[in-house]
């Protein structure tokens, strides 16, 4: 221990948090893992905030007591006059071992030189993944997904509007090691609108619940009460796909049914390529639980068809919730499906289903991972249910303030560093990390499909 660190006096009155009065004598910035020694007892702690004003220079939380067997995260103790020193690599390794943090996603900036690891078991909570354009948000998410795919048996469904993850099954030539080998062995299916079967991305109108059929048809149960009532009766005996339904509607002399037929034609629904016909629907493919199913939503000719596929699958998963078959739903560019500003009937239906899954789905094994550029782009009823946070570069003070409101477990001293993150650097906080951590993500082992376009040079 240096002479400077010896004069630092740390104290804890509650056995949960600690303060250091003389910050000038301490070299530790916010995010540092330290060891506090006092009266023969050593405790691991995290520096959460560093201020230049008296009376307090450093603030932080106590993580647990260092023992001969590792770290007891259930025990921490009050003290006065503790000396602080940096946590070494063995201590950080003991923390990872104690908490079950096994997924190595990068290098730690909180304990320089050591790995940054996540707890695979804590992806059974909803996760919010956020970073402004150019922060490396999508690339970093790919690194984490590779680890989940390779080292867990958790089925993953990726809603991919920009085709960024359609090559996640392609391991880079020459990549070696257990993770690369495991990725090569996984059942990864990519469904695209223009692919040949069985890789074609399709939905079945006939299998959608009544409320979702009505949303597709833009029917209001009150304003369009006659047509809606006909849809109720048709849904109990409907067979075939949408064009078969239209033929049946035309075949009877019933004004309400004829108006329903005109609605289908006027909306151009028969021209949509999303309908399955004789193809296998996305609901059937996901029900087989491949290791990964990538839904290339961006390949449809209209945005409404992306919403239909999402609604069809989310409805089906919710209807099967009592089966309690775990699945991680990764929604990239989540504002396309979960924005508070979406207004079309289908978009509202998708968002309301996601709000329901966020509020109630966890106990059924339906877990969300939502990735977006700004918190304001996702409905607050969804964000407020997220217990994990990954924040990449964020320069907007308003966005950082909003994140601080939603994610009280993310220390303000670490949130305030987000404007200066380099590409691929992130703050990780919540249940899926042993303690709030600053990290730099590893290089991906699979192909990145959505890399930025370079500026042409002469």
C-alpha positions in Angstrom: 0.0 0.0 0.0 1.4 3.4 -0.9 1.9 6.2 1.6 -0.9 8.2 0.1 -3.4 5.4 0.5 -2.4 4.8 4.1 -3.8 8.2 5.2 -7.2 7.5 3.6 -9.9 7.0 6.3 -13.0 5.0 5.2 -16.0 4.5 7.4 -19.3 2.8 7.3 -22.1 3.5 9.7 -24.7 1.0 8.3 -22.6 -1.9 7.1 -24.0 -1.4 3.6 -22.4 1.8 2.2 -19.1 3.5 2.9 -17.6 7.0 2.6 -14.1 8.4 2.4 -13.7 12.0 3.5 -10.3 12.7 1.9 -10.8 12.0 -1.8 -7.7 13.9 -2.7 -5.6 11.2 -1.0 -7.3 8.4 -3.0 -6.5 7.6 -6.6 -9.8 5.6 -7.2 -12.3 7.0 -9.7 -16.0 6.0 -9.7 -16.4 2.4 -10.8 -13.3 1.2 -9.0 -13.4 -2.1 -7.0 -11.5 -1.7 -3.8 -10.7 -3.6 -0.6 -11.4 -2.0 2.8 -9.3 -3.3 5.7 -10.2 -2.6 9.3 -9.7 -4.5 12.6 -8.5 -7.7 10.8 -11.5 -7.8 8.5 -11.4 -7.2 4.7 -14.4 -6.2 2.7 -14.9 -5.8 -1.1 -16.4 -2.5 -2.1 -17.4 -0.4 -5.1 -16.7 3.3 -5.5 -19.9 4.7 -6.9 -19.2 8.5 -6.7 -16.3 10.8 -6.4 -16.8 14.4 -5.5 -14.5 17.3 -5.1 -16.4 19.0 -2.3 -16.3 18.4 1.4 -17.3 16.7 3.7 -17.4 13.5 1.6 -15.0 12.7 -1.2 -15.9 9.1 -2.1 -19.1 7.2 -1.7 -19.8 3.6 -2.5 -21.4 0.3 -1.5 -20.0 -2.7 0.3 -20.2 -5.9 -1.7 -19.2 -8.6 0.8 -16.6 -9.9 3.2 -13.4 -11.6 2.0 -13.0 -15.0 3.5 -10.6 -17.9 3.1 -13.4 -19.5 0.9 -14.0 -16.5 -1.3 -16.4 -13.7 -0.8 -19.5 -13.8 1.4 -21.9 -11.4 -0.4 -24.4 -11.9 2.3 -22.2 -10.3 5.0 -20.9 -6.7 5.3 -20.0 -4.8 8.4 -19.8 -1.3 9.8 -16.3 0.1 10.5 -14.4 3.3 11.2 -10.9 4.1 10.1 -10.6 1.5 7.3 -7.7 1.5 4.9 -8.5 1.1 1.2 -6.5 -0.6 -1.6 -7.3 -1.8 -5.1 -8.9 -5.1 -5.6 -6.5 -7.5 -7.3 -7.4 -10.0 -10.0 -7.7 -13.0 -7.6 -10.3 -11.0 -5.6 -12.3 -10.2 -8.7 -12.1 -13.9 -9.8 -13.4 -14.9 -6.4 -16.4 -12.5 -6.9 -17.2 -14.0 -10.2 -17.0 -17.5 -8.8 -19.1 -16.7 -5.8 -21.9 -15.1 -7.9 -21.8 -17.4 -10.8 -20.7 -14.8 -13.4 -19.5 -17.2 -16.2 -20.2 -15.3 -19.4 -17.0 -13.5 -20.4 -18.1 -10.6 -22.6 -15.0 -8.3 -22.4 -12.4 -6.7 -20.2 -13.3 -4.8 -17.0 -12.5 -1.1 -16.7 -13.5 -1.3 -13.0 -10.7 -3.8 -12.2 -8.2 -3.1 -15.0 -6.7 -6.2 -16.7 -9.4 -8.5 -15.5 -12.4 -9.9 -17.4 -15.9 -8.6 -17.4 -18.4 -11.4 -16.8 -22.2 -11.7 -16.7 -24.5 -14.1 -14.7 -26.3 -16.3 -17.2 -28.9 -17.2 -14.7 -30.0 -13.6 -14.3 -31.2 -13.2 -17.9 -34.5 -14.4 -16.3 -35.1 -10.8 -15.8 -35.9 -8.1 -18.4 -32.9 -6.2 -19.8 -32.6 -2.7 -21.3 -29.8 -2.2 -23.8 -29.2 1.4 -24.7 -26.7 3.6 -26.6 -26.7 6.4 -29.1 -25.9 5.9 -32.8 -22.3 4.9 -33.2 -21.8 3.7 -29.7 -21.3 0.1 -30.7 -24.6 -0.9 -29.2 -25.5 -3.6 -31.8 -22.0 -5.0 -32.0 -21.8 -5.3 -28.2 -25.2 -7.0 -28.1 -23.9 -9.5 -30.6 -21.0 -10.3 -28.2 -23.4 -11.0 -25.3 -25.7 -13.1 -27.5 -22.8 -15.2 -28.7 -22.0 -16.1 -25.1 -25.6 -16.9 -24.3 -26.0 -19.0 -27.4 -22.7 -20.9 -26.8 -22.9 -21.4 -23.0 -26.6 -21.7 -22.1 -29.5 -23.8 -23.3 -31.8 -20.7 -23.3 -33.7 -20.4 -26.7 -33.4 -17.0 -28.2 -35.7 -15.2 -30.6 -34.3 -12.1 -32.3 -36.6 -9.5 -33.7 -34.2 -8.0 -36.3 -35.7 -5.0 -38.2 -32.3 -3.9 -39.8 -31.0 -7.4 -40.6 -28.1 -6.9 -38.2 -28.1 -10.4 -36.8 -28.9 -12.5 -39.8 -25.3 -13.8 -39.9 -25.0 -14.7 -36.2 -24.8 -18.3 -37.2 -21.7 -17.7 -39.3 -18.5 -18.2 -37.2 -15.6 -16.2 -38.5 -13.0 -18.5 -40.2 -10.1 -19.2 -38.0 -12.0 -18.5 -34.7 -11.0 -21.1 -32.1 -11.9 -22.0 -28.6 -14.9 -23.4 -26.7 -17.2 -20.5 -27.6 -16.5 -20.7 -31.3 -16.9 -24.4 -31.4 -20.1 -24.3 -29.5 -21.5 -21.7 -31.8 -20.8 -23.9 -34.8 -22.9 -26.7 -33.2 -26.0 -24.6 -32.4 -29.3 -24.8 -34.2 -29.6 -21.2 -35.5 -32.4 -20.5 -38.0 -32.8 -17.3 -39.9 -36.2 -16.6 -41.3 -36.5 -14.0 -44.1 -39.5 -12.8 -46.1 -37.9 -13.7 -49.5 -36.3 -17.0 -48.5 -37.4 -20.3 -49.8 -39.1 -22.7 -47.3 -38.4 -23.7 -44.6 -36.6 -20.4 -44.0 -39.5 -18.2 -45.1 -40.9 -15.7 -42.5 -44.6 -16.0 -42.5 -47.7 -15.6 -40.2 -51.1 -17.3 -40.3 -54.1 -14.9 -40.1 -56.4 -17.8 -39.3 -54.4 -18.6 -36.1 -54.4 -15.1 -34.7 -56.7 -14.3 -31.8 -59.9 -12.3 -32.5 -58.5 -9.0 -31.2 -55.4 -9.3 -33.3 -57.5 -10.2 -36.4 -59.5 -7.0 -35.7 -56.4 -5.0 -35.4 -55.1 -6.2 -38.8 -58.5 -5.3 -40.3 -58.6 -2.0 -38.5 -61.9 -2.9 -37.0 -63.3 -1.1 -33.9 -65.8 -3.2 -31.9 -68.1 -0.2 -31.5 -67.6 2.0 -34.5 -67.5 -1.1 -36.8 -69.9 -3.2 -34.7 -71.6 -5.1 -37.5 -68.4 -6.1 -39.3 -66.7 -6.9 -35.9 -69.7 -9.0 -35.0 -69.4 -10.9 -38.2 -65.7 -11.5 -37.6 -66.6 -13.0 -34.2 -68.9 -15.5 -35.8 -66.5 -16.2 -38.6 -63.5 -16.8 -36.3 -65.3 -19.8 -34.6 -65.6 -21.6 -37.9 -62.9 -20.1 -40.1 -60.7 -22.4 -42.2 -58.0 -21.7 -44.7 -56.1 -18.5 -45.2 -57.2 -14.9 -45.8 -58.0 -15.4 -49.5 -60.2 -18.4 -48.5 -62.0 -16.2 -46.0 -62.6 -13.6 -48.7 -64.2 -16.1 -51.0 -66.5 -17.2 -48.2 -67.5 -13.6 -47.5 -68.3 -12.9 -51.1 -70.4 -16.1 -51.4 -73.3 -14.9 -49.1 -75.9 -12.2 -49.4 -75.0 -10.5 -46.1 -74.3 -6.8 -46.1 -72.0 -6.9 -43.1 -70.0 -9.7 -44.6 -69.8 -8.0 -48.0 -68.5 -4.9 -46.2 -65.9 -7.0 -44.4 -64.8 -8.4 -47.8 -64.5 -4.9 -49.2 -62.4 -3.9 -46.2 -60.0 -6.8 -46.8 -59.7 -5.8 -50.5 -59.4 -2.0 -49.8 -56.6 -2.5 -47.3 -54.7 -4.6 -49.9 -54.2 -7.4 -47.4 -54.3 -10.1 -50.0 -51.2 -8.5 -51.6 -49.1 -8.9 -48.5 -46.4 -11.5 -48.7 -46.6 -12.1 -44.9 -49.4 -14.7 -45.1 -48.2 -18.3 -44.7 -50.6 -20.2 -47.0 -49.1 -23.7 -47.2 -45.8 -22.5 -45.7 -44.8 -23.2 -42.1 -45.7 -20.2 -39.8 -43.2 -18.5 -37.6 -45.2 -19.6 -34.5 -44.7 -23.3 -35.5 -41.0 -22.8 -36.0 -40.4 -21.1 -32.7 -42.5 -23.7 -30.9 -39.8 -26.2 -31.9 -37.4 -24.2 -29.8 -34.3 -23.9 -32.0 -31.3 -22.5 -30.1 -31.8 -19.2 -32.0 -34.5 -17.9 -34.4 -33.7 -14.7 -36.2 -36.7 -12.9 -37.7 -35.5 -10.6 -40.5 -38.3 -8.2 -40.2 -36.7 -5.6 -42.5 -37.3 -7.6 -45.6 -41.0 -7.0 -45.9 -42.4 -4.5 -48.4 -44.4 -2.6 -45.8 -43.8 -1.8 -42.1 -47.2 -3.1 -41.2 -46.2 -6.7 -42.1 -43.3 -6.5 -39.6 -45.9 -5.8 -37.0 -48.1 -8.6 -38.0 -45.3 -11.2 -37.7 -44.4 -9.8 -34.3 -48.0 -9.7 -33.1 -48.6 -13.3 -34.3 -45.6 -14.7 -32.5 -46.1 -12.7 -29.3 -49.7 -13.7 -29.1 -48.9 -17.4 -29.6 -46.1 -17.3 -27.0 -48.5 -15.6 -24.5 -51.2 -18.2 -25.3 -48.7 -21.0 -24.5 -47.4 -19.2 -21.3 -48.6 -21.9 -19.0 -46.2 -24.4 -20.6 -43.5 -22.3 -18.9 -40.9 -23.0 -21.6 -38.1 -20.3 -21.2 -37.4 -18.0 -24.1 -35.4 -14.8 -24.4 -37.1 -12.3 -26.8 -34.4 -9.9 -28.1 -36.0 -6.9 -29.7 -33.4 -4.8 -31.6 -34.4 -1.2 -32.4 -37.2 -1.7 -29.9 -38.9 1.6 -30.9 -40.2 -0.2 -33.9 -42.4 -2.4 -31.7 -42.6 -0.7 -28.3 -42.7 3.1 -28.9 -45.2 5.1 -27.0 -45.9 7.0 -30.2 -47.1 4.1 -32.3 -50.7 4.7 -33.2 -51.9 2.1 -35.8 -54.2 -0.7 -34.4 -51.6 -3.4 -35.1 -48.8 -1.3 -33.6 -50.8 -0.6 -30.5 -51.7 -4.3 -30.2 -48.0 -5.3 -30.4 -47.0 -2.7 -27.8 -49.8 -3.7 -25.4 -48.7 -7.3 -25.6 -45.1 -6.3 -24.8 -46.3 -4.3 -21.9 -48.2 -7.4 -20.6 -45.1 -9.6 -21.1 -42.9 -7.1 -19.3 -45.3 -7.0 -16.4 -46.3 -10.6 -16.1 -44.2 -12.7 -18.4 -41.2 -13.3 -16.1 -42.9 -15.9 -14.0 -43.8 -17.8 -17.2 -40.3 -17.8 -18.6 -40.8 -15.0 -21.1 -37.9 -12.6 -20.8 -37.3 -9.4 -22.8 -34.1 -7.8 -24.0 -34.8 -4.5 -25.6 -32.2 -2.5 -27.5 -32.7 1.1 -28.5 -31.0 4.4 -28.9 -32.9 6.4 -26.3 -35.1 5.5 -23.3 -37.8 7.8 -24.5 -38.3 5.6 -27.6 -39.7 2.7 -25.5 -42.9 2.8 -23.5 -42.3 3.5 -19.8 -44.4 0.6 -18.8 -41.8 -1.7 -20.4 -38.7 0.1 -19.2 -39.8 0.2 -15.6 -39.9 -3.6 -15.5 -36.2 -4.0 -16.5 -33.9 -5.3 -13.8 -30.7 -5.3 -16.0 -29.1 -2.3 -17.8 -26.4 -2.0 -20.4 -25.6 1.6 -21.3 -23.1 2.5 -24.0 -22.1 6.0 -25.0 -24.9 8.5 -24.2 -24.3 12.3 -24.4 -27.8 13.6 -23.9 -28.2 15.0 -20.3 -32.0 14.5 -20.5 -31.6 10.8 -21.5 -29.1 10.2 -18.7 -31.4 11.8 -16.2 -34.3 9.6 -17.4 -32.1 6.5 -17.1 -31.2 7.5 -13.6 -34.9 7.7 -12.8 -35.7 4.3 -14.1 -32.5 2.4 -13.0 -31.8 3.4 -9.4 -29.4 0.5 -9.1 -27.0 2.2 -11.6 -24.8 4.6 -9.6 -25.1 8.2 -10.7 -21.3 8.5 -10.7 -21.1 5.8 -13.3 -24.0 7.1 -15.4 -22.3 10.4 -15.6 -19.3 8.9 -17.3 -21.4 7.7 -20.3 -20.7 10.8 -22.5 -17.0 9.9 -22.6 -17.4 6.2 -23.3 -15.4 5.0 -26.4 -17.1 2.7 -28.9 -17.8 -0.6 -27.3 -17.5 0.6 -23.7 -20.5 0.1 -21.5 -21.9 0.4 -18.0 -23.4 -2.9 -16.9 -25.7 -2.8 -13.9 -28.4 -4.8 -12.3 -28.9 -8.5 -11.5 -26.9 -9.9 -14.4 -23.6 -8.5 -13.2 -22.0 -9.1 -9.8 -21.7 -5.4 -9.2 -22.1 -2.3 -11.4 -19.2 -2.6 -13.9 -17.6 -0.5 -16.6 -16.4 -2.8 -19.4 -15.0 -2.9 -22.9 -16.6 -5.7 -25.0 -14.6 -8.4 -26.8 -14.3 -8.9 -30.5 -17.2 -10.8 -32.1 -16.8 -14.4 -33.2 -19.6 -14.3 -35.7 -20.3 -12.1 -38.7 -21.7 -8.7 -38.2 -24.3 -8.1 -40.9 -25.1 -4.4 -40.2 -21.7 -2.7 -40.2 -21.6 1.0 -41.0 -21.1 2.2 -44.6 -17.7 3.9 -45.0 -17.3 7.4 -46.6 -15.9 7.0 -50.1 -12.4 8.4 -50.5 -10.6 9.5 -53.6 
